[in-house]
Structures are given as C-alpha cells and as structure tokens.
Amino acid sequence: SSNPGDLPFNLRKMRVFSLENVINEFEVLSKDAGRQQTETLRWILEQNGEAEYLQSLGLAGRTDPESFKACVPLVTHADLEPYIQRIADGDTSPVLTGKPITSISLSSGTTQGKPKFVPFNDELLQSTMQIYCTSFAFRNREYPIGNGKALQFIYSSKRVTTKGGLTARTATSNVFQSEQFKHTMKDIQSQCCSPDEVIFGPDFQQSLYCHLLCGLIFSDEVQTISSTFAHSIVHAFGTFEHVWEELCADIREGVLSSRITVPSIRAAVSKLLRPNPSLADSIHNVCVRLSNWYGVIPELWPNAKYVYGIMTGSMEPYLKKLRHYAGSLPLMSADYGSSEGWIGANVNPSLPPELATFAVLPNIGYFEFIPLEKSEVQDLEKSASTIHYIEAEPIGLTEVEVGKEYEIVMTNFAGI
C-alpha cells in the first residue's frame, strides 16, 4: 500500500488483481522513493524497537535515518550469527525482532561450506508477493497471458529442524509453503501444473520427473515455463532428453512409471493420469523430429509465451543452453533478491537477460549503497578478480548516480 502505515504491502486489494493498479502503485512509490525509504525505516524500527539488539545500540526509540546510521553499525551475517543462533535454539524473547521469528531460511549461497541461517517472517512473505505481482504486471503488459497453467520446476525438499524446533528451509520453500503464495499465483494466472505433493516431495529426481509429466498432461494449458533459477530449467530438459520415452509410455498407458516410489507423489500424480494414446503419439512425433532438442519447449507447449527465472549473475552461463531449448520463445529474467529479502523487480521484461535491469522497490526494505572507487594503486601481480576498491560512506537510495558501482546494504523486516 502506498500508505506506509500498512507497510510493507496491503494484499487485501490484490484479491481483485488489476495490472493497472499494480503499475500505478509502483509509479507512486518510485516517484516518492526518498520519503518511502524514510517511512520504511521508521516502520522497521518501530516494530522492532523492543529487540535486544536495537536496545543495546542506544537508539532510544528514534527512527530517523540519521540516528539509525549513527547508532546502528554496518554488520555482516557473521556479526548477527550469535543472535540468530539463539533464535534457532528456541529463544522467543525479542532478540532481533519485536515479534518472535517463526521460521528460518537457508541461504542459497554458503559460508564456509554450509548455508547460513536467515530469519524469515510474514513481512518478508508480503514483500515477496509484492515483487511477484509488480514484475508480473509489467511482464503481462508486454506478453499477456490468459487463464491457464505454469510449468514450474519448483522444489521444497531440503529442510532441517533447529534445536529450538523451528523449520529451516530455503527462502523460496518458505514462500511456497504459504497459503498466500497459492492465492497470488492464482491472481497472476500462474498456477503450477503439478500437485503440492510433487513440489514438496522428499525426492528431487522423482519430483522433477513428475513436473515434466504433469506439464505434458496439461500441455495445451501451459502458458509459461519457469523456475527460480535458469539452471533448474536447463537441468530439467537435460533430464527430459533421457526420460521422454518413459513419459510417453506413462501417458499412453495411463500408469505411472515404477521409478516413482514415494507414496504421496505416486497417489497425487496417478489421479491426473488417464490413458491418452493420441497425446503420447504427438509427443513422440515431436521428439523424434527435433534436431538435437532445439526448440523443444515451444514444440511441446505451443501456447507458452515465455520462459521465466533468475537468469542474471551466476545464472548467465546457462543462457546459451536455455536458448537452445526455448527456440524462438523469449527468455525473461526474474527479479533481484537474496535470502535476506528482495531488492528490485524487473520492470523492463522485454530486455534480454544479459541487459536486464531492476528497479528497487522503496518499501520492501531500507537500502543503502556503499560507493566503490577503484584504488589508484593496483598491485600488478594481482589479477582483475582481486581489484581493490576503496569503500566510501554508504549513501541513500535516492542519492545513487547512474554509471557508478555500489555494494548494497539491506535492512530488512526480519531483524537483519
């Protein structure tokens, strides 16, 4: 909502989803980014004023950016780890946040070989829905889809329980588990082909096989192909090259392959299967006709409008193979974020992933930017990958300059 009292996002009005409303809201927030940032910080500090961490820093209830910068130091995850560990071990007092943290995200990146624990709460869930809706609105303006399904290669199998009984799983899994995710996917016409049992199945390979199978069963209804990361889509179609004949046999006979042994997955997917020899024939004909699997996606899903997922940064090397599978279908890069929270939405979806740009949403976190200046004195022994930067003091979202390079500092709704 553009009223910061309702921060971070008022989803009630999303029940009647309107592309124009979402785009207008984005414009209103962006034009007023400075005030939105100040209000977002105020909201974060008010909600979490009781937190032991903030109490110890002498803010004394102040919520303005100047006091915040003067009192609260820049820290890394390692500095907060002792506090996060206490929460994971069952401390329900206000440690980092006013309200208790109810779940933990496992970062996709690792520190010293193990994923980091990152606190997760409802506000981070809300900001995820805001990002999904914003980027969908801009995407749908360029490439409109109707009511249909999405072939989504999404998984939620990795989870651990902390000593204090909290569930720790990837940030995306925390999102997929929520009722709001399902409602939002319905609002943005992106319901997954696969039943929940496949998404939340304990065996990745069996879930992947069933995602492919469900996608083929609903092949006429599929409008988008997506995953969180580009490599998951590439991996899925690499697998398809090896199992397509088995998938055809399942569809022809209406009986699920014996490779699916998890009872919950087996039961849920078997309900969707009916013998369908004509569909099996058409899939078979496409597969034998393809040259080295070029364009397999539009050939098998003729109504798909685009392929969608995070395709920037460490995902860029997968683009060549993804384009091979996608043929003429546009590739669209999903939004910019981290396990700690989202940062920006892709509001220029027609740009190829190599040129993707992201607009920071000024009400989903408080953002600062550390200007990076290349050091004049370079040690010639060192390679380009060890360029030394001189870090200046962080500046605010509305003070950044085009063409300059920054590191992003995030203050989120969950005590980070």
Residue pairs with C-beta under 8 A, 6 or more apart in sequence:
1 7
1 9
1 10
1 13
1 25
2 25
2 28
2 29
2 32
3 10
4 36
4 39
4 40
4 42
4 43
4 363
7 39
7 40
7 43
7 363
8 40
8 43
8 123
8 126
8 127
8 130
8 363
8 364
8 413
9 126
9 127
9 129
9 130
9 363
9 364
11 126
11 129
11 180
11 184
13 21
14 129
14 133
14 184
14 187
15 183
15 187
17 133
17 187
17 188
19 137
19 140
19 141
22 133
22 134
22 136
22 137
23 134
23 137
23 138
23 141
26 134
26 137
26 345
26 347
26 359
26 361
29 36
29 361
29 362
29 363
30 359
30 362
32 362
33 360
33 362
33 397
33 398
34 362
34 396
34 397
34 398
36 362
36 363
37 65
37 362
37 366
37 367
37 396
37 397
37 398
38 64
38 65
39 363
40 362
40 363
40 364
40 365
40 366
41 63
41 64
41 65
41 68
41 366
41 411
42 63
42 64
44 366
44 411
44 412
44 413
45 54
45 59
45 62
45 63
45 68
46 63
47 97
47 98
47 99
47 413
48 54
48 94
48 96
48 97
48 98
48 415
49 55
49 59
49 61
49 98
50 94
50 98
51 94
51 95
51 96
51 97
51 98
51 415
52 83
52 93
52 94
52 95
52 96
53 80
53 83
53 95
53 96
53 415
54 72
57 71
57 72
57 73
58 71
59 67
59 68
59 71
59 72
62 68
62 71
65 396
68 366
68 411
69 368
69 394
74 394
74 409
77 111
77 116
77 118
77 416
78 111
80 96
80 415
80 416
81 116
81 117
83 95
83 96
83 415
84 96
84 104
84 117
84 118
84 119
85 117
86 95
87 95
87 96
87 100
87 101
87 104
87 119
87 164
87 166
88 104
88 117
88 162
88 163
88 164
88 166
88 168
89 162
89 163
89 164
90 162
90 163
90 164
90 165
90 166
91 164
92 100
94 100
95 415
96 119
96 414
96 415
96 416
97 119
97 121
97 414
97 415
99 121
101 119
101 120
101 121
101 166
101 414
101 415
102 120
102 121
102 166
103 120
103 121
103 166
103 167
103 168
103 169
103 174
104 117
104 118
104 119
104 120
104 162
104 166
104 167
104 168
104 169
105 117
105 118
105 119
105 120
105 168
105 169
105 170
105 171
105 174
105 339
106 115
106 116
106 117
106 118
106 158
106 160
106 168
106 169
106 170
106 171
106 339
107 115
107 116
107 117
107 118
107 171
107 338
107 339
107 340
108 115
108 170
108 171
108 339
109 115
109 116
109 339
110 116
116 339
117 162
117 168
118 171
118 339
118 340
118 414
118 416
119 414
119 415
119 416
120 171
120 174
120 414
121 413
121 414
123 413
123 414
124 171
124 174
124 341
124 412
124 413
124 414
125 174
125 175
125 178
125 180
126 180
127 341
127 342
127 361
127 364
127 365
127 413
128 175
128 342
129 180
129 181
129 184
130 342
130 361
130 363
130 364
131 335
131 337
131 342
131 345
131 361
131 364
132 184
132 188
133 184
133 187
133 188
134 345
134 347
134 361
135 334
135 335
135 345
135 346
135 347
135 349
136 188
136 190
138 345
138 346
138 347
138 348
138 349
139 306
139 308
139 332
139 346
139 349
140 188
140 189
142 349
142 350
143 305
143 306
143 330
143 332
143 349
144 305
145 189
145 223
145 224
145 305
146 189
146 223
147 189
148 189
148 221
148 222
148 223
148 303
149 191
149 192
149 193
149 218
149 221
149 222
149 223
150 185
150 190
150 191
150 192
150 193
150 222
150 223
150 224
150 225
150 226
151 192
151 193
151 211
151 214
151 215
151 218
151 222
151 224
151 225
151 226
151 301
151 304
152 190
152 192
152 193
152 194
152 211
152 226
152 227
153 208
153 211
153 226
153 227
153 232
153 233
153 236
154 172
154 176
154 192
154 199
154 227
154 228
155 173
155 199
155 201
155 204
155 207
155 208
155 232
156 169
156 170
156 172
156 173
156 176
156 177
156 199
156 200
157 200
157 201
157 202
157 203
157 204
157 207
158 169
158 170
158 173
159 167
159 168
159 169
159 173
160 167
160 168
160 169
161 167
161 168
162 168
169 177
170 339
171 339
172 228
175 181
176 199
176 200
177 200
182 191
185 191
185 192
189 223
190 224
190 226
192 199
193 211
193 214
193 215
193 217
193 218
193 221
193 222
194 207
194 210
194 211
194 214
194 215
194 269
195 214
195 268
195 269
195 271
195 272
196 268
197 264
197 265
197 267
197 268
197 269
198 207
198 210
198 211
198 214
198 265
198 268
198 269
199 207
201 207
201 210
201 262
201 264
201 265
202 262
203 261
203 262
203 265
206 259
206 260
206 261
206 262
206 265
207 265
208 235
208 236
208 239
209 239
209 243
209 247
209 257
209 259
209 260
210 260
210 265
210 269
211 236
212 236
212 239
212 240
212 243
212 247
213 247
213 250
213 251
213 256
213 269
213 273
214 269
214 272
215 222
215 225
215 301
216 247
216 251
216 279
216 283
216 300
217 251
217 272
217 273
217 276
217 279
219 279
219 283
219 300
219 301
219 302
220 302
220 303
221 303
222 301
222 303
222 304
223 303
223 304
223 305
224 304
224 305
224 306
224 307
224 308
225 233
225 297
225 301
225 304
225 306
225 307
225 308
225 326
225 329
226 233
226 307
226 308
226 309
226 334
227 233
227 236
227 309
228 309
228 310
228 334
229 309
229 310
229 315
230 309
230 310
230 311
230 315
230 318
230 319
230 322
230 353
231 315
231 318
232 309
233 307
233 309
233 318
233 322
233 325
234 318
234 321
234 322
234 325
237 293
237 296
237 297
237 325
240 247
240 296
241 293
244 283
244 287
245 284
246 257
246 259
247 257
247 283
248 280
248 283
248 284
248 287
249 257
249 280
250 256
250 257
250 273
251 273
251 275
251 276
251 279
251 280
251 283
252 275
252 276
252 277
252 280
253 275
254 273
254 274
254 275
254 276
255 270
255 273
256 266
256 269
256 270
256 273
260 266
260 269
283 300
286 296
286 299
286 300
287 296
290 296
290 299
292 324
293 324
293 325
294 324
294 325
294 327
295 325
295 326
295 327
295 328
296 325
296 327
297 304
297 307
297 325
297 326
297 327
297 329
298 304
298 326
298 327
298 328
298 329
299 327
304 329
305 329
305 330
306 329
306 330
306 331
306 332
307 322
307 326
307 329
307 330
307 331
307 332
308 331
308 332
308 334
309 315
309 333
309 334
310 333
310 334
310 335
311 318
311 319
311 322
311 331
311 332
311 333
311 334
311 353
311 356
312 333
312 336
312 353
312 356
316 353
316 354
319 331
319 353
319 354
322 331
323 331
330 350
331 352
331 353
332 346
332 349
332 353
333 346
333 349
333 353
333 356
334 346
335 342
335 343
335 344
335 345
335 346
335 358
336 342
336 343
336 344
336 345
336 346
336 358
337 343
337 344
338 410
340 410
340 412
340 416
341 364
341 365
341 410
341 412
341 413
341 414
341 416
342 361
342 364
342 365
343 358
343 360
343 361
343 364
343 365
343 367
343 408
343 410
344 358
344 359
344 360
344 361
345 358
345 359
345 361
346 356
346 357
346 358
347 358
347 359
348 356
348 357
351 357
360 367
360 397
362 397
365 410
365 411
365 412
365 413
366 410
366 411
367 396
367 397
367 408
367 409
367 410
367 411
368 394
368 395
368 396
368 397
368 408
368 409
368 411
369 394
369 395
369 396
369 397
369 399
369 400
369 406
369 407
369 408
369 409
370 391
370 392
370 393
370 394
370 406
370 407
370 408
370 409
371 391
371 392
371 395
371 404
371 405
371 406
372 389
372 390
372 391
372 404
372 405
372 406
372 407
373 389
373 390
373 392
374 387
374 388
374 389
374 390
375 387
375 388
375 389
375 390
378 387
378 388
379 388
382 388
391 407
394 409
400 406
410 416
